[in-house]
Amino acid sequence: MDPELEAFVPLFPDADFADPVAARAGFGKLAAAVPAPETEGLTVEDATVPGGEQPGQPDVPVRIYRPRGARGAVVWLHGGGYVMGDLDSEHPWATRIAVGSGQVVVSVGYRLAPEHPYPAALDDAFAVLKWTARNADRLGIDPDRIAVGGHSAGGGLAAALALRARDEGGPAIRFQLLNQPQLDDRQETWSQRHFTDTPWIDRAKAAASWRSYLCGVGREVPGYAAAGRVEDLTGLPPAYIATAELCPNRDEDIHYALRLLQARVPVELHQWPGTFHGSQAIVTADVSQRQNAELGAVLRRALTD
């Protein structure tokens, strides 16, 4: 492990997915300890997006970050194992993405499991994607420059969102930014089988996360619930995938990147040595600074070229 990261491992709270209330409180405390960049030159606005087209779908809270001169936007989905996280916990990261990329960030406060299992979070994300495309003029962006992205479970949702938009004929997605995405509930890879005591997230916690998210699903798990299960990856937008060396998701993410390449989808894959899942929250570490800077730079290139 990177020595700058190792010293902070005892400070990470335990993520007990069996107790969602306690897990969310611990996640909130962790997020509150992460400094956010200055928002000078950035307009931040809370809004509400109409829910999905099916009856009873609730409105979706979003937080919109607008840098001056932005041309594109990313529908951004927070991490937290599908169980934790909200607009406030994601504020430091959404701010970093907006400042680092110079693009509009539409941060999504999607519904959480187990109270709202699959497909609630994906329905919320899809509603926000469609709203972003319809409101491109209001946001001051080019509707052909919309990306999706997220950390961890949010990265898994972003991958599923790209698949759903492909299959349902839009909205058009220009790029997908997947940071340590949670993609495959089967946990069959080497890293999922062997990383049983890694910091913050290990095999058992990943399994508990999937149980919460898929508790309303039968034995046949759909690909929109776990993008790693989808066989046909053709026609998807270009992707950037980042993995942490000591992360249970590592190998499924690398495998997904390789499968995208085999489907002729352009992919940039970056494996960060010595890191663990979520370690970029230790923003003082050199490797974290490089990780966080790269996410913004990658998005900027994707939406301005």
C-alpha positions as CSV (number, residue, x, y, z in Angstrom):
1,M,0.0,0.0,0.0
2,D,1.1,3.5,-0.7
3,P,2.6,4.7,2.7
4,E,0.9,8.1,2.5
5,L,-2.5,6.2,2.4
6,E,-1.7,3.5,4.9
7,A,-1.4,6.0,7.8
8,F,-5.0,7.0,7.3
9,V,-6.6,3.6,7.2
10,P,-7.6,3.5,10.9
11,L,-9.6,6.7,10.3
12,F,-12.0,5.2,7.8
13,P,-15.3,4.2,9.4
14,D,-16.7,0.7,9.2
15,A,-19.3,0.4,6.4
16,D,-22.0,-1.8,8.0
17,F,-24.5,-2.3,5.2
18,A,-26.7,-4.4,7.5
19,D,-27.5,-1.2,9.3
20,P,-28.2,1.4,6.6
21,V,-28.9,4.3,9.0
22,A,-25.6,3.8,10.8
23,A,-23.7,3.2,7.5
24,R,-25.1,6.5,6.1
25,A,-24.1,8.4,9.2
26,G,-20.5,7.1,9.1
27,F,-20.4,7.8,5.3
28,G,-21.6,11.4,6.0
29,K,-18.9,11.9,8.6
30,L,-16.2,10.7,6.2
31,A,-17.5,13.0,3.4
32,A,-17.6,15.9,5.8
33,A,-13.9,15.5,6.5
34,V,-13.0,15.8,2.8
35,P,-12.2,19.4,1.9
36,A,-14.0,20.8,-1.1
37,P,-12.3,23.1,-3.5
38,E,-13.2,26.8,-3.6
39,T,-16.3,27.5,-5.7
40,E,-15.2,30.9,-7.0
41,G,-16.3,31.1,-10.6
42,L,-18.7,28.3,-10.0
43,T,-22.5,28.6,-9.7
44,V,-24.1,26.0,-7.5
45,E,-27.9,25.4,-7.6
46,D,-30.2,22.9,-6.1
47,A,-33.1,21.8,-8.3
48,T,-35.7,19.0,-8.6
49,V,-36.1,16.9,-11.7
50,P,-39.5,15.2,-12.6
51,G,-39.4,11.5,-11.9
52,G,-39.6,8.7,-14.5
53,E,-42.5,8.1,-16.8
54,Q,-44.0,5.2,-14.8
55,P,-46.8,6.1,-12.3
56,G,-45.6,6.9,-8.8
57,Q,-42.1,7.8,-9.7
58,P,-40.9,10.6,-7.3
59,D,-39.1,13.7,-8.3
60,V,-35.3,13.5,-8.2
61,P,-33.2,16.1,-6.3
62,V,-30.1,17.3,-8.2
63,R,-27.3,19.8,-7.5
64,I,-26.0,21.6,-10.5
65,Y,-22.5,23.0,-10.7
66,R,-21.9,25.5,-13.5
67,P,-18.4,26.7,-14.3
68,R,-18.1,29.8,-16.6
69,G,-17.7,28.9,-20.2
70,A,-18.8,25.3,-19.9
71,R,-19.7,23.6,-23.1
72,G,-20.7,20.1,-21.9
73,A,-22.2,18.4,-18.9
74,V,-21.8,15.2,-16.9
75,V,-24.7,13.4,-15.1
76,W,-22.8,12.5,-12.0
77,L,-23.7,9.6,-9.7
78,H,-22.3,9.3,-6.2
79,G,-20.8,6.2,-4.6
80,G,-21.9,4.5,-1.4
81,G,-22.6,0.9,-2.3
82,Y,-26.2,1.8,-3.5
83,V,-27.0,2.2,0.2
84,M,-25.2,5.4,1.3
85,G,-24.5,8.9,-0.1
86,D,-26.5,12.0,-1.1
87,L,-26.0,15.4,-2.6
88,D,-24.2,16.7,0.5
89,S,-21.8,13.8,0.8
90,E,-20.9,14.1,-2.9
91,H,-20.4,17.8,-2.8
92,P,-16.6,17.8,-2.4
93,W,-16.3,15.4,-5.4
94,A,-18.9,17.1,-7.6
95,T,-17.1,20.4,-7.0
96,R,-13.7,18.8,-7.9
97,I,-15.1,17.4,-11.1
98,A,-16.7,20.8,-12.1
99,V,-13.6,22.8,-11.3
100,G,-11.1,20.3,-12.8
101,S,-13.1,19.7,-16.0
102,G,-14.7,23.1,-16.6
103,Q,-17.9,21.3,-17.4
104,V,-21.4,21.4,-15.8
105,V,-21.9,18.7,-13.2
106,V,-25.5,17.5,-12.6
107,S,-25.1,15.6,-9.3
108,V,-28.0,13.1,-8.7
109,G,-29.6,12.4,-5.4
110,Y,-31.0,9.0,-6.4
111,R,-33.0,6.8,-4.1
112,L,-31.1,4.3,-1.9
113,A,-31.4,0.6,-1.2
114,P,-32.6,-1.4,0.6
115,E,-35.6,0.8,1.0
116,H,-35.6,1.5,-2.7
117,P,-33.9,-1.5,-4.5
118,Y,-33.2,-1.8,-8.2
119,P,-34.4,-0.3,-10.5
120,A,-35.1,2.8,-8.4
121,A,-31.7,4.4,-8.6
122,L,-31.4,3.7,-12.3
123,D,-34.8,5.1,-13.0
124,D,-33.8,8.3,-11.2
125,A,-30.6,8.5,-13.1
126,F,-32.3,8.0,-16.4
127,A,-34.9,10.7,-15.6
128,V,-32.0,13.1,-14.9
129,L,-30.2,12.2,-18.1
130,K,-33.3,12.9,-20.2
131,W,-33.9,16.1,-18.3
132,T,-30.3,17.3,-18.9
133,A,-30.7,16.6,-22.6
134,R,-34.0,18.4,-22.8
135,N,-32.7,21.4,-20.8
136,A,-29.4,21.8,-22.6
137,D,-30.3,25.4,-23.5
138,R,-31.1,26.3,-19.9
139,L,-27.9,24.7,-18.7
140,G,-25.9,26.5,-21.4
141,I,-24.5,23.4,-22.9
142,D,-24.3,21.5,-26.2
143,P,-26.7,18.6,-26.1
144,D,-24.2,16.5,-28.0
145,R,-21.7,17.0,-25.2
146,I,-23.3,15.0,-22.3
147,A,-21.4,12.4,-20.4
148,V,-22.3,10.1,-17.5
149,G,-20.0,9.2,-14.7
150,G,-19.6,8.2,-11.0
151,H,-17.6,6.6,-8.3
152,S,-18.1,3.0,-7.1
153,A,-21.8,2.2,-7.1
154,G,-22.3,5.4,-9.0
155,G,-19.9,4.2,-11.6
156,G,-21.9,1.0,-11.9
157,L,-25.1,3.1,-12.4
158,A,-23.3,5.2,-15.0
159,A,-22.4,2.1,-17.0
160,A,-26.0,0.8,-16.7
161,L,-27.2,4.2,-17.8
162,A,-25.1,4.1,-20.9
163,L,-26.5,0.7,-21.7
164,R,-30.1,1.8,-21.2
165,A,-29.7,4.9,-23.3
166,R,-28.2,2.8,-26.1
167,D,-31.0,0.3,-26.0
168,E,-33.8,2.9,-25.7
169,G,-32.6,5.2,-28.4
170,G,-31.1,8.0,-26.3
171,P,-30.4,10.5,-25.0
172,A,-27.1,10.5,-26.7
173,I,-24.1,10.0,-24.4
174,R,-20.7,11.2,-25.5
175,F,-18.6,9.6,-22.8
176,Q,-18.7,7.5,-19.7
177,L,-16.3,8.2,-16.7
178,L,-16.2,5.1,-14.5
179,N,-14.2,5.4,-11.3
180,Q,-13.7,2.1,-9.5
181,P,-17.2,1.0,-10.7
182,Q,-19.3,-1.7,-9.0
183,L,-20.3,-3.8,-12.0
184,D,-20.8,-7.5,-11.2
185,D,-22.8,-9.0,-8.3
186,R,-21.4,-12.5,-9.0
187,Q,-18.1,-11.7,-7.4
188,E,-16.2,-14.4,-9.3
189,T,-13.0,-12.6,-10.1
190,W,-9.6,-13.1,-8.3
191,S,-9.8,-9.7,-6.6
192,Q,-13.4,-10.3,-5.3
193,R,-12.5,-13.8,-4.0
194,H,-9.2,-12.8,-2.3
195,F,-9.7,-9.2,-1.0
196,T,-11.5,-10.2,2.2
197,D,-9.7,-7.7,4.5
198,T,-9.0,-4.7,2.4
199,P,-9.6,-1.2,3.8
200,W,-13.0,0.4,3.6
201,I,-14.5,-2.1,1.2
202,D,-13.9,-5.9,1.1
203,R,-15.6,-8.9,-0.4
204,A,-18.2,-9.2,2.4
205,K,-19.2,-5.6,2.3
206,A,-19.4,-5.7,-1.5
207,A,-21.7,-8.7,-1.2
208,A,-23.9,-6.9,1.4
209,S,-24.1,-4.0,-0.9
210,W,-25.4,-6.1,-3.8
211,R,-27.9,-7.9,-1.5
212,S,-29.4,-4.5,-0.6
213,Y,-29.6,-3.3,-4.1
214,L,-30.9,-6.5,-5.6
215,C,-33.3,-7.5,-2.9
216,G,-36.3,-6.9,-5.2
217,V,-34.8,-9.0,-8.0
218,G,-35.3,-12.7,-8.6
219,R,-32.7,-15.2,-9.5
220,E,-32.2,-13.8,-13.0
221,V,-30.3,-10.5,-12.4
222,P,-30.8,-8.1,-15.4
223,G,-27.9,-6.5,-17.0
224,Y,-29.2,-3.0,-16.2
225,A,-28.7,-4.0,-12.5
226,A,-25.2,-5.3,-12.9
227,A,-23.6,-4.0,-16.1
228,G,-20.8,-6.7,-16.0
229,R,-23.5,-9.3,-16.9
230,V,-24.3,-7.7,-20.2
231,E,-22.9,-9.7,-23.2
232,D,-23.3,-7.1,-26.0
233,L,-21.2,-4.0,-25.3
234,T,-21.2,-2.7,-28.9
235,G,-22.3,0.8,-29.6
236,L,-21.5,2.2,-26.2
237,P,-19.8,5.6,-25.8
238,P,-16.0,5.9,-25.2
239,A,-15.0,5.2,-21.6
240,Y,-12.4,6.0,-19.0
241,I,-12.1,3.3,-16.3
242,A,-10.0,3.8,-13.2
243,T,-9.3,1.0,-10.7
244,A,-7.6,0.7,-7.3
245,E,-5.1,-2.0,-6.8
246,L,-6.5,-3.2,-3.4
247,C,-10.1,-3.0,-4.4
248,P,-12.5,-6.0,-4.7
249,N,-13.9,-4.4,-7.9
250,R,-10.5,-4.2,-9.6
251,D,-10.6,-7.3,-11.8
252,E,-14.2,-6.9,-12.9
253,D,-13.4,-3.3,-13.9
254,I,-10.4,-4.4,-15.9
255,H,-12.4,-7.2,-17.5
256,Y,-15.1,-4.8,-18.5
257,A,-12.6,-2.4,-20.0
258,L,-11.1,-5.3,-22.1
259,R,-14.6,-6.4,-23.2
260,L,-15.4,-2.8,-24.3
261,L,-12.2,-2.8,-26.3
262,Q,-13.2,-6.1,-27.9
263,A,-16.5,-4.5,-28.8
264,R,-14.6,-1.7,-30.5
265,V,-15.4,0.9,-27.9
266,P,-12.5,3.3,-27.2
267,V,-11.3,2.9,-23.6
268,E,-8.7,4.5,-21.4
269,L,-7.9,2.2,-18.4
270,H,-5.8,3.4,-15.4
271,Q,-4.8,1.0,-12.6
272,W,-3.6,3.0,-9.6
273,P,-1.0,1.0,-7.7
274,G,-0.9,1.1,-3.9
275,T,-4.4,2.5,-3.6
276,F,-7.6,1.0,-2.1
277,H,-11.3,1.6,-2.8
278,G,-12.1,5.2,-1.9
279,S,-8.6,6.1,-0.9
280,Q,-8.7,9.2,-3.0
281,A,-10.6,10.8,-0.1
282,I,-7.2,11.1,1.4
283,V,-6.6,14.2,-0.7
284,T,-3.2,15.1,0.8
285,A,-1.6,12.0,-0.7
286,D,0.3,12.5,-3.9
287,V,-1.4,9.6,-5.6
288,S,-4.8,10.9,-4.6
289,Q,-4.0,14.3,-6.0
290,R,-3.0,12.7,-9.3
291,Q,-6.2,10.6,-9.4
292,N,-8.5,13.5,-8.7
293,A,-6.8,15.8,-11.2
294,E,-7.0,13.1,-13.9
295,L,-10.7,12.7,-13.5
296,G,-11.3,16.3,-14.3
297,A,-8.7,16.4,-17.1
298,V,-10.2,13.3,-18.8
299,L,-13.7,14.7,-18.7
300,R,-12.5,18.1,-20.1
301,R,-10.8,16.3,-23.0
302,A,-13.9,14.2,-23.7
303,L,-16.3,17.1,-23.8
304,T,-14.3,19.8,-25.4
305,D,-12.4,18.1,-28.2
